[in-house]
Amino acid sequence: ATNSAITCTVITPEKQVLETQATQVIVPAHDGLVGILDHRAPLVCELGKGDLRIDLAAGGEKHVKVSGGFAQVLNNQVTVLTEQAEIIS
């Protein structure tokens, strides 16, 4: 097993909403859910509206409601750029 973590950052035009260490991030792409683990190949995907799920490295999970935008995966970092983001848990 690996204890590698991914850094997940959620940004809106107004502010950085969240930055945290995660073991997995599941993004609501416009055409379905995309699960991201550490050491994933670089990716950019368009987001739809939905629930961004972050499995926290410290345990537990966070859910962020996002509406549109893009997610970029590069060098163990997931950056989510979205018009609106609301942490729901």
VEXDREN-2710 file (C-alpha; in Angstrom, 1 decimal):
% VEXDREN-2710
k/r/px/py/pz
1/ALA/0.0/0.0/0.0
2/THR/1.1/3.5/-0.6
3/ASN/0.6/6.6/1.6
4/SER/1.1/9.0/-1.3
5/ALA/-1.3/11.9/-1.2
6/ILE/-2.6/14.3/-3.8
7/THR/-3.1/18.0/-3.2
8/CYS/-6.6/19.1/-4.1
9/THR/-7.3/22.8/-4.5
10/VAL/-10.7/24.3/-5.3
11/ILE/-10.7/27.8/-6.7
12/THR/-13.6/30.1/-7.8
13/PRO/-13.2/33.6/-9.4
14/GLU/-13.6/35.1/-5.9
15/LYS/-11.3/33.0/-3.7
16/GLN/-9.6/29.7/-3.0
17/VAL/-12.3/27.6/-1.3
18/LEU/-10.3/24.7/-0.2
19/GLU/-6.8/23.2/-0.3
20/THR/-6.3/19.8/1.3
21/GLN/-4.4/16.5/1.1
22/ALA/-6.4/13.6/-0.4
23/THR/-6.0/9.9/-1.2
24/GLN/-8.6/10.1/-4.0
25/VAL/-10.6/12.8/-5.7
26/ILE/-13.7/12.1/-7.7
27/VAL/-14.7/14.9/-10.0
28/PRO/-18.1/15.4/-11.7
29/ALA/-16.9/15.7/-15.3
30/HIS/-19.5/16.8/-17.8
31/ASP/-19.8/13.2/-19.1
32/GLY/-19.6/11.3/-15.9
33/LEU/-17.5/10.8/-12.7
34/VAL/-13.7/10.7/-13.0
35/GLY/-11.7/9.1/-10.1
36/ILE/-8.2/10.5/-9.6
37/LEU/-5.5/8.7/-7.6
38/ASP/-1.9/9.6/-7.0
39/HIS/0.5/9.4/-9.9
40/ARG/-2.3/9.7/-12.5
41/ALA/-1.3/10.8/-16.0
42/PRO/-1.9/14.5/-16.6
43/LEU/-5.5/15.4/-17.5
44/VAL/-7.7/18.3/-18.1
45/CYS/-11.5/17.7/-18.0
46/GLU/-14.6/19.9/-18.3
47/LEU/-16.8/19.8/-15.2
48/GLY/-20.6/19.6/-15.1
49/LYS/-22.7/20.4/-12.0
50/GLY/-22.4/18.0/-9.1
51/ASP/-20.6/16.7/-6.1
52/LEU/-16.8/16.8/-6.0
53/ARG/-15.8/14.1/-3.5
54/ILE/-12.4/14.3/-1.7
55/ASP/-11.2/11.3/0.3
56/LEU/-9.0/13.0/2.8
57/ALA/-5.5/11.8/3.6
58/ALA/-6.3/12.3/7.3
59/GLY/-9.4/10.1/7.0
60/GLY/-13.0/10.9/6.2
61/GLU/-14.2/12.8/3.2
62/LYS/-15.3/16.2/2.0
63/HIS/-18.0/17.0/-0.5
64/VAL/-18.0/20.2/-2.5
65/LYS/-20.9/21.3/-4.8
66/VAL/-19.4/22.7/-8.0
67/SER/-21.0/24.1/-11.1
68/GLY/-19.0/23.9/-14.3
69/GLY/-15.4/24.8/-14.9
70/PHE/-12.4/22.6/-15.3
71/ALA/-10.2/20.2/-13.4
72/GLN/-6.5/19.8/-14.1
73/VAL/-4.4/16.9/-12.8
74/LEU/-0.7/17.4/-12.9
75/ASN/2.2/16.2/-10.7
76/ASN/0.0/14.8/-7.9
77/GLN/-2.1/18.0/-7.8
78/VAL/-5.8/18.3/-8.7
79/THR/-6.8/21.9/-9.3
80/VAL/-10.5/22.5/-9.7
81/LEU/-11.5/25.9/-11.3
82/THR/-15.2/26.5/-11.0
83/GLU/-17.7/29.3/-11.1
84/GLN/-19.3/28.4/-7.8
85/ALA/-18.2/26.0/-5.0
86/GLU/-20.0/25.3/-1.8
87/ILE/-18.6/22.9/0.8
88/ILE/-21.5/20.7/1.9
89/SER/-19.7/18.4/4.3
END
